[in-house]
Amino acid sequence: MAKAPPSISDYALVRRQFQIFERALKKFKGDVGLWLQYIQVAKKEGARALVGRITAR
C-alpha cells in the first residue's frame, strides 16, 4: 500500500505541537527536560530551522 502525501492536517498537528511547547516554555523557562523534549520533537519532524532557533535561546 502506497503512502499518501502529507495533507494540510498533518502540518496543522505538528504546528499545534510546537505552539503547545512554546506556551509551556513561556511558563516553565527553567525546565531543561522540556527544552530537550521540544528539540527532540522538532528534529523528529525535520524542522531544522526551528531546532536552530530553539538552541540559540
Secondary structure in CASP SS format (residue, H / E / C, confidence):
PFRMAT SS
TARGET T0000
AUTHOR 0000-0000-0000
METHOD secondary structure of the structure
MODEL  1
M C 1.00
A C 1.00
K C 1.00
A C 1.00
P C 1.00
P C 1.00
S C 1.00
I H 1.00
S H 1.00
D H 1.00
Y H 1.00
A H 1.00
L H 1.00
V H 1.00
R H 1.00
R H 1.00
Q H 1.00
F H 1.00
Q H 1.00
I H 1.00
F H 1.00
E H 1.00
R H 1.00
A H 1.00
L H 1.00
K H 1.00
K H 1.00
F C 1.00
K C 1.00
G C 1.00
D C 1.00
V H 1.00
G H 1.00
L H 1.00
W H 1.00
L H 1.00
Q H 1.00
Y H 1.00
I H 1.00
Q H 1.00
V H 1.00
A H 1.00
K H 1.00
K H 1.00
E C 1.00
G C 1.00
A C 1.00
R H 1.00
A H 1.00
L H 1.00
V H 1.00
G H 1.00
R H 1.00
I H 1.00
T H 1.00
A H 1.00
R C 1.00
END
